[in-house]
Amino acid sequence: MKKSSLNRQLITKPKLNVKCKRIALITLLGLFYLPNSWGATQEEMEARISLLEQKLLELTQESVDLKKQVIESNKQLALLNKNLQQQTQQQNVKTNPSPAKTKPKVQQATKETSKQQVATVQNTQKNPNINTTTINSNQIVLVNDSLEGEVKDTAGVKNTYTLTEFKDYIKDEIGFSFNGYFRGGWSTSSNGKPKNYAEGALGRFGNEYGGWYDLIFKQKVYDKDGHRVDAIIMVDGNVATDKAAGLFNTQDDNIMQFSDIYLSTIGFVPGFPEAKFWVGKHSLFYNEIQMLDWKTQKAPAGGGIGIENLEMGVGKVDLAVVRADVNAKLKHGQAGKTEVDLNEFEARYYDIPLWKDATLGANIRFSAPNKSKLQNDITVKNAWLGSLVLTQNEFFGGFNQFTLQAATNSVAAQFANINTNNPEFAANSDNDYYGDHDGKAYRFVSQGEAYLSDKIIMAHALALTTGQDVYSYDLNMPHTDFNSIKSAFRPAYIWDTYNQSGFEVGYFRQKNKVNGKTYREEGYKATLYHSFKVEESLLTSRPDIRFYLSYIKSIQNDMSKFDFNGKDHQISFGVQTEVWY
């Protein structure tokens, strides 16, 4: 039996045996006797009243019978409706089986759509003869409008969408999106204003007090015949959370910049229809060590061109060349700086399959200064960065990423920093280049999370670094040998999807040796916290609201000379939120 015929049978109401003619006759009889009753005798009146009482009793009995039939009919309709819903749910299960449950236990957004009622969108004015069919309770039917007298062939055209698919369809059709990131909150300490110390070595949890943000605007400007063009702008910066005023200035740590302004295209690279070709202020994607808040892959760009997602062999290729000019100090006793042209060439080959749930990536970047004839007396050396990245998914229910890197000259000097270790060419965010750069540096980095049991999850970040004959930005001294360990571990107990309690411990130690003298920097951190979350993952789910109590201790500070308002330790507490949207 066809589904439409079955539905018509299921929703057909049982016929009610209602004696409408008898009710009408009795009513007319009463109306006929009423005007004649004025001239009748008492016996005739009593006879007529007796007859009317008899008819009234019959009518009352029929009304009772009718009420019973209506109640029984409602019961049958309720039962049929229940059976119809069960049948529809069974068909949904057959056509849309649930995915296997894996960890981290991330709820799918499509769960909400199962609770939506059926919505049918029709244009009945232009198309009054459109036939409707029964659809699943989480679908929307889109009916294309057509001109009068015109029949469109809709074979092969998708016209049913889940609610989530429909939202994505509208978003893609409009072509505009706004997303980003921010963090912030309230904090204080037992000794005045709280201060963050070596968060890139001890871990940032309970050890950061700023309000960093990313604002990303994307607008589709063309989409036809497999060719798409998007204009993308990214603004990022910091809003200080210790003052009420938030005027943009570097003195109060209120800063803003346009980190990305570029045009991104798909479908323009011959032979690679899925490849993305971009032009503008942009670079290849960053790879962040979340718990330490620095990147193993980062090349800030003034402007450039790039091709991403080239399918080659068993993996994918990304290529880019970007501008990253630096301000080099003048020599021979001259004051001031001169701007030196710098181009960086980068190539990545990634998503190379190894074994089950494991992939490998290989990256190389070459930074090439391009001095003018007027800058022959300026020394700006080129630099290399090479990386191998192994990613293991489904690692005890989570994931783990291992990175092995080697760098030369000014990039190697960044590896020697106590705090942030971004592999950049310039010395700071002002694009300054200074110091005598030689030598090499190497590091091994591990980050990830794993389920120690059904209710216990742990995230970690670990960096082991060593280098020889590099420039130390912390000491402002060249020809420095160093080695360091930086670590943070965060186990947590999962109460439910929205609540976790745990602690984070961090420890770092660095030793620099230059001109026969040794400098040491060492410290540790312990943070207790409870978090309101959405999902269980520590590293891949946001938003997150953290109530924390943190103790930080500086054991040795030969290089940084750091102190917590006159002390070597700090107790701080507060509430912080972090969100991607």
N, C-alpha and C positions, 0 to 999 in steps of 0.2 A: 504494500500500500504506500502511495506517495505521501511524503511528509505533509504537504499542504492539505490533502484529503483527510489525513489523520488529525491534523489540527482542527479542521472544521468540525469533525465528529466530536472531538474532545470539548470544544467550546459551545456545542449546540445545547440549548436549554431543553429540559423535558417539558412536554406539553401539559398544561394544566386544564382539568375538566371543570371549567367554569360555566354555569348555566345563566348566561347573561340574559336570555330571552325571558326566563321565568322571573328574574328580578324586575325586568321592565314591565311585565304584565301585572305583577303584584302592585307595583308603584302606580300604574295607570288605574288599576281597580280601586285603590284607595282614593285617588283623586276623583274618580267617577262617583263613588259613594258619598263623598264629603258634601257636595252641594245639594244632593237629594235628601240628606238626612234631616234637613230642617222641617220637611213636611211629613215625615214618617211617624208612625205610632211608636209607643214605647216598646212593644214586642218586636216590631220590625227593627227598631234601633238595637235592642239586645241581640237579635239574631245577626245583624250586621257586625256588631262589635265582636261577637263570638267568632264569626267567620274571619274577621281581621286578625284576631289574636292567634287563630290557627295558622293563618298565612304568615304572621310574624314569627311564630315558633319555627315554621319550616325554613323561613329565611335565615333565622339565627343559626339553625343547624347547618345550613349550607355555608354560612360565613365561617363557622368553626372548621368545617371540612376544608374550605378554601385556605384558611390560615395554616392548617396542618400540611397541605400540599406545598405551600410556599416555603415553610420551614424545611421540609424534606428536600425540596428542590435546591435550596441554599446549601444544604449539607452535601448533596451530590455535586454541585458546582465547586465547592471547596475541595472535595476529594479529587475531582478531575483536575483542578488547577495544581494541586500538590503533585499529582502524578506527572503532569506536564512539566513542572519545574525539575523534578527528579530526572525525567528523560532528557531534558535540555542539559543538565549538569553532566550526565553520563556522556552525552555527545561531546561536550566541551573537553572532558577528560581524554576521550579517545583522539580528538583532533589536536588538542594542545596539552600533551603530557607535561607534568612538572619536571624541571631539571633536577639532576642529582644534587643532593645537599653536600656542599663542600665548605671548608673553612678557609679564610674567615667567613663567618655566617653573615653574608650581606643580604638584606632583604631586597627583593626586586620591586622596582617602582610599579610594575604592572599588577602587583597584588591589589592595589587600590582600585584598579579598573574592574575587578570582578564584582565590586560592590555597586557599580554604576547601573542605573536603569537603562532600558533600551531607549535609544534616541534615533529617530528616523528623520532625515533631512530630505524634504521633497519640495519641488516647485510645482504646486498643483495648479497654479494659474496658467503656466506655459505648457505643462504636461499633465493634464487631468487624468490621463489613462495609465499612469504609472502603477504597476502592480507591486504590492509589498509582500515580502515573505518573512517568515519567522527567522530571526537572527539571534546569535548568542547574546547574552546579557551584558557582555563587555565590548560590544561592537557598535560602531556608528556606520550608517549607510550613507554614502555620498552619491547623489544622483546628478549626473551632468545635465545642465540645461541645454536645450536645443531649440533652434528656431522653428517656427510653425511650419509644419509640413516636411521638416527635415528629419531623417532617421539616421542616427549615428551608430556606427559599428563599435560596440564597447567590448568586443571579444578580446580577452587577454589584458584588459585594463583593470588594475586593482581599484575596486570601489568600496571595499569594506576595510575598516581600520579599527584597531583597539583605541581606547581613549588616549593612551600614551602615544601611539603612532599618529593619531590625529593631531595632537599637540605638536609633535615633531614636524609633521607635514606643514602645519600653519607656520611654525617658526622658520622652517626651511624656505617656504614660499615667500614670506616677508623678507627673510635674509638678514635680519638684524639680531645680534645677541650681545648681551652684556654679562660678563662674569669676572671673577677675580678672587681675591684673598685679602683677609686682614686679621690682625690680632690686636689685643689690648686688654686692659683691665685695671684693677686697683691693687696697690701694694704699699707696704711700709716695712720698717725693720725696727729692731730693738735699739738701734744706735743711729737715729736720724734717717736720712734718705738712703734707700737701698741702692746698692751698686752691683752691677754685673761684673763678674770676673772670669776671664778665659772661657767664655761659653762655648767657643769653638774647640775646646780641649776637655772641659768637664761635662758638657751637655747644657742645653739651653733651658730645660724644664726647671722652673723655679729660680732661674738665673738670667731672666731677660725682662725688661720693664718698658720697652718701647711699644709703638703702635704702627708697625709696618703694614703696608697695603699694596696691592696690585689691582689696577682697574683696566679691564680689557674690553675694547669696543670693536665689534666686527660687523661689517655691512657687505652683503652681496651686491655687486654692481652689474654682473652679467652671468647668465646661466642658460646656455642653449647648445644643443647638438654635442653634448659631452664636454663642453668648454665652460669652465666656471672661473670667475674672478671675484676676489674678496679684498676689501680694504680693511686693514687691521691697525689699530692704535692701542698701545699699552702705556699707561701712566703708572709709575710706582714711586714710593717715597716713604716717609716716616712722619707720624704725628706724635709729638712728645706727650706722654700721659701724666706728667708730673705738674703741669700748669694748666690753668683754665684757658688762657689765650693760646691759639694755635696758628698765629701768623707765620707764613713761610719765611724762614730765615735759618741759616746754619748755626747761629749761636744757641738757639733753643732746640736744636735737633728737629725742626720742622722743615722738611725738604720734599721736593717733588721734581720728577724728571720724566721726559718722554723716552722710555727705554726702547720702544718699538714703534716704528711708523713705516709700514711696508705694504706692498701689493702682492697677494698670493694667488696663484693660478693653478688650475688642474686641467689636463687635456691638451696642453700646448707643446709638450715634449714629444717629438715623433717617435713612435714605437713604444712609448711608455704612457698609456692613457691615464694611469692612476698616479703618475708622478706629480709632485708639487714643485713648481718653479716660482721663486719669489725674488723681488727686487725692492730694496729700500733699507731702512735702519732695522736690522734684524740679524740673528745668527742661528746656528744650529742649536737644538734643544739643550738645556742645562741638565745635568744629573746631580741631584742634591743629596747630601748626607743629612737627613732631616734632623736627627738628634743633636748634631754638632753645628748645623746651620752654615755649612759651606759646601761648595761644589767640587766634584772631581772633573767635570766637564763644564767649562764656561769660557766664552770668548765674547766679551762685550764689544759691540760694533757701532761705529759711526754710520756705516752704510755698507751695503754689499749686495751680492747676488748668491743664490743657492738653489740646488736641486735636491729634493728629498724623495725617498721612497722609490728609488729605481730598483726594480726587480732584476737581480743579476745572480745567476747560479742558484745556490741554495739559500742565499741571504738577500739583504737589501743594502743599497749604497746611498749615502748622503755626501754631497760635495758643496763647498762654500768658499768664497773669498770675500773678506771684509776689511774695511778700513778701521784702524784703531790708533790714530796718531798720538804721539807722546810729547810731553814738554821736557826737553833735556836741558840740564844746567850748562851754562857757558863755562869754559875753562880759562886758564891763564889769568886768573884774578878778576875776570869780568863778572859783573853782577847781572842777574836776570836769567831768562830762559829762552830757548828757541824751539819752535815746533818742528818735529821731525815726522815725515810721512812714514806710516807703518802699514803694511798689508799682511794679513794672516790667511794662510791657505789651510783648509781642513778637509779631511776625507775620513769617512766612517763606513765600515762594513760590519753589519750587525744582523741579529736574528738568525745566526748560523746555528742550525740544530746540532746538538751533541747527542745526548741520551734523552730519556723521557723527561719532559718538562724542563729541559735545560737548553740554554742558548748561549752563544759566544759572540762578542763584538770586539773589533779591532779598530782603534782610532789613532790618527796621527795629525799633528798640527805644526805648521812651520810659520814662525813670525819673522818677517823680513823687513828691516828698516830700509828706507829709500831716501838717502841724504842728497841734498843739493850740493853744487860746487861751493856754495858759501858756507857749508857745514862740514868741511873736511876735517876740521880740528875737533869735531864733536864725536865722542865715542858712544855709539849705540849698537850693541851686538845683537845678532839674530839669536833665536832660541827655538828649541824643539820640545814637543810634548808627545809622548807615545803612551797608549793605554791598551790594556786587555781587560774586558769586562765579562765575567761569567755570571749569569743569572739562573738560579735554581728555583723554579716555582713548585708549589705543593711541597714545601719544605716543612715537615711536621705541621701541616695545615696552614702554613704561611708562605714565606719566601725568604731567599737569601741572595745577596748580591756581593760578589767578590771583585775587587778592582786592583790591578797591578799597574803602576805608572813609573815612568822615568822622564826627567826633565833636565834642561840645561839652562845656564846663565840666569836671566832675570826671572824666568818661570821657576827654576829650581830654588831661587831665593824665597819665593812665596811658600814653598814647602817648609821652610825653616821658621815661619812665623809661629809665635805662641798661640795666637788666637785664630783668626780666619786664615784658611789655606786655599783660597780660590786660585786656580792655575792661570793667573793673568800676567800680562807682560809688563804693565805699568806698576808703579809702586803703590799707588793709592787711587781713590776715586777722582782726584784732580788730574789724573793722567800724567803724573810726574814720573820721570825716569831719572834715577840718580844711583850712584854707587858704582864700584868696579866689579863687574860681573864676570865670573868664571865658574868652573866647577859643574857638578852634577848632583842630582838628588833622586831618591827612589822611595816609593811608599807602597804599602799594602793596606787596603781598606776593606772592611767587611761591615755590612749593615743588613738588617732584616728583622723578622719576627717569627716566632714559632709557638705552638701550643704545647706547653709542658703537660697539660691535662685538659679535660673538657672545660674546666673553669679557670685555668691559669694560663695566661699568655705572657710572653716576654719579648721585648724589643731590645736591640743592641746596636751600638756603633763602636767600631774599633779601628784605629789608624796607627800603624807602625811606620815610622819615617826615619830616613838617614840621608846624610849628604856630606860632601867634601868640597872644600874650597869655594864656598858660596858666600854671597853678601848677606849679612844679618841686618834686617831692617829694625829689629828690636834693639840691637846694640850699636847700629850704624857703623859696622865694622866689616871689612872684606876678609876673604880667605878664612872663613869659619867652617869648622867641622862640627856636625851636630847629629844627635839622634833623639827621638822622642817617642812616647807612647801616649795616646789619647783615647779615652774610653768612657762609655756610658751604658748602663744596663738598667732596664725598667721592667720588672715583673709586676703583674697586676692580677687581682682576683676579679672575675666577672660575676657580679651579682645577677645581672640580667642584661638585656640589650641596651639599657639606658643608664646603667650604673656600674662603675668600676672603682676599686680601691687598690692602691699599690704604693710603690716607692721607687725612686731612681737614685742610683749611686754612680758617681763619676770620679775618675782619678786620672791625673796626667803627671808626667815627669819629662822634662827636657833638659839636655846637657849640651851646652855650646862650648867649644874649645877653640881659642884664637890667641895667637902670639904666646903660647905656652901657659895661658891662664884658662881656668874652667869656670863657667857660669852655670848656675842651676836655677830652674824654676819648677815648683812642684806644688800641688794642691789637691784637695778632694772636696766632694759635695755629697750631701744626703738630703733627699727630698721626700716627704710624705705627702700623699695627696688622695683626694676623692674626686672623681670626675663624673659629670653628667655627659653622656655620649649618645650618639645615634649609630649603632652597630658596635661590634666588638673590637675590630682591628685598631691597633695603636698607631699605625703609620699610614693607613690608607682610608680612614674614615674621619670625617668632620661633619658638623661642628662638634666642638669639645669645650666644656666649661670645667675648669680645674680649680679646686680649693686646695691650697698647698701651704706647707710649712717647710722651709729650706734652711739648712746649715751649710755654710761654705767656709773652708779653712785654707789660708795660704801658708804653706809650710816653708817654702823658700821663694824669694822674689829677686834674685840677683839681677835679672834682666829687666823686669817690668817696674820694679820698685813700687808695686801696688800695695795699697792698704785700704781697709774699710773704715773710713772716717777716723783714722788713728788707731785702729785695731787690726789684728791679723785674721779675724774671723767675723762672720756676720750671721745673724738669725733674721730671716725675713719671712713674711707671710702675706698672702693675698689671694686674689681670684683673677684668673686669666681666661679669655676665650680665644679660640682660633677657629676660622671657618673658611671653607672654599665654597664658592657659590657660582 
